[in-house]
Amino acid sequence: MHDSLFQWRLDSNEIYIEDIWSNRHENEGYGSLAMKHLIALARARKYKRIYGEIEQKDWDHVDRLIRFYEKFGFEVELNLEKKKGKISLLLTE
């Protein structure tokens, strides 16, 4: 089993983030390092957008997730009633 994982999938012009997690290395910068490399890869390959969702299972640390994604320029939209959200980063030149 992996200690940390950054799951994502590629579409034609977009990258969908499925999950970022770590069961041992929280707050050590591994998620930020992975995100920096993912954004660089997406820009180098001319992808238009990186997007994903915040799920109800993540709601106990949603404030931390918002700060994380906004640090990298993502727009974060939350549905407080349903405890879900969406993230999106448009990649422009």
N, C-alpha and C positions, 0 to 999 in steps of 0.2 A: 504494500500500500504506500502511496506517495504521502509525504509530509505536507507538501503544498502543491496546488494545482491551479492552473489558469486555463480554463476550458473556453474555446471559441471555435466558431466555424466561419468559413468564407462563403459569401454569395458572390454574384457577378461583380458588383461594385461596392459591396458593403461587408463589414465584419460584425458578426453578432457575438457578444460576450455572453456565454452561458453561465459561468460561475468563476469566482475568484475566492479561494479559501486556503486556509492553513490551519492545521490542527496542532502546531507546535510553535510557530514563528510569528505570532501576531505582533504588530507594531515594530517590526524590525526592518521595514523598508522593502521587503521582497515583492509585495503587490505593486508598489510604486515603480520598482525596477522593471517588473514585467510589463506594466502599462506603458512606460516610456519606450520600451522596445517594440511593443505592439503598435503604438502610434507611429513610430519611425518606420516600421515595416509597412504599415498601411499607406503612409505618405510616399514611400519609395516605390510602391507598386501601384500608385495612383488610385487607391480606393477613395470613394466619395464620403463614406460615413462609417463610424463605429457606433453600434447601438446595443441596447440590452434592456433588461427589466430588473426591477427590485421586487423580490417576491415576499409574500407574507412571512415566510420562514426567516427572513432577514430583518424583520421589523424591530427586533430587540436592539439592533445596532444601526438603525437607519440614519441617525445623525452622523455617525462616523462614515457611513457610505456616502452620504451627501457631500461631506467635506472632501472625501477622497476623490470622487468624480469631478466635483467643481474645481479642485486643484489642477486637473488636467484639461479644463475648459469644457467639460460636458454640461449640457443642459439637463436638469433633473426635474421631472414632473412627478408629483406625488398625488395619489388618490388616498387621502387620509381615512375615508370611510371604509374602503376596501383593503387598506394596508398594503398597497401595491404602488409601483412607480415605473417610470420609463427613463432611460438615459440615452442621450444622443450627442455625438460629437461630429460636426461637419468638418471635413478636412478640405481646406482651401489652400491654394498656393500662397 
